[in-house]
Amino acid sequence: MNITFQNLRRIKHALPTGSVSRIATDLNVNEQTVRNYFGARKFQDGQIVDAHVQPGPDGGFVVLQDTRILEAAKQIINSQFDS
């Protein structure tokens, strides 16, 4: 899946407090791995999960091989509107 870096960051910023921890717990990954997925660069405490950044407009394009974190984030955001 391809997404602009800017759109990926918008999704991260739309998450309610505690979502990074919730996603990490649900997917059994380190919290820093979730942060790195959304653009953080602290790799000693977590990995980046199957993502590659290509230069371009809006911060470049991120090619995501594993979309589980993105889908979990979208589900959390959508659940805010269902309540």
C-alpha positions in Angstrom: 0.0 0.0 0.0 1.2 3.5 -0.8 0.4 6.5 1.3 2.0 10.0 1.6 4.0 10.6 4.7 1.8 13.6 5.5 -1.3 11.4 5.4 0.3 8.8 7.6 1.1 11.6 10.1 -2.4 12.9 9.9 -3.8 9.5 10.9 -1.3 9.3 13.8 -2.3 12.8 15.1 -6.0 11.9 14.9 -5.6 9.0 17.3 -6.9 9.6 20.8 -4.5 9.4 23.8 -3.4 5.9 24.6 -3.9 4.5 21.1 -0.2 3.8 20.5 -0.2 1.6 23.6 -3.5 -0.1 22.6 -2.3 -0.9 19.1 1.0 -2.2 20.4 -0.8 -4.5 22.9 -3.3 -5.7 20.4 -0.7 -6.5 17.8 1.9 -7.7 20.3 4.6 -5.3 19.2 6.7 -2.7 21.0 5.1 0.8 21.5 8.2 2.3 19.8 7.6 0.1 16.8 4.1 1.7 16.4 5.6 5.2 16.8 8.3 4.4 14.2 5.6 3.2 11.8 4.1 6.7 11.9 7.4 8.4 11.3 9.4 8.3 14.5 13.1 7.4 14.1 14.0 5.9 17.5 15.1 2.5 16.2 17.1 1.2 19.2 13.8 0.8 21.1 11.7 -0.6 18.3 11.7 -1.6 14.7 10.0 -0.2 11.7 7.5 -2.7 10.2 7.9 -3.3 6.5 7.9 0.3 5.4 10.0 2.2 2.8 10.0 5.9 2.2 10.4 7.4 -1.3 11.1 11.1 -1.7 8.3 13.1 -3.1 5.6 15.7 -2.4 3.9 15.8 1.1 6.9 14.4 2.8 7.3 11.6 0.3 5.5 8.3 -0.2 5.6 5.5 2.3 5.3 2.0 0.8 3.7 -0.2 3.5 4.0 -4.0 3.2 2.3 -4.7 6.5 -0.8 -2.5 7.1 -1.9 -4.0 10.4 -0.9 -1.0 12.4 -2.5 1.4 9.9 -5.7 -0.6 9.9 -5.8 -0.7 13.7 -5.3 3.0 13.8 -8.1 3.6 11.3 -10.4 1.3 13.3 -9.7 3.3 16.5 -10.4 6.6 14.7 -13.6 5.3 13.1 -14.8 3.9 16.4 -14.7 7.5 17.8 -17.4 8.5 15.4 -19.5 5.4 16.0 -20.0 6.3 19.7 
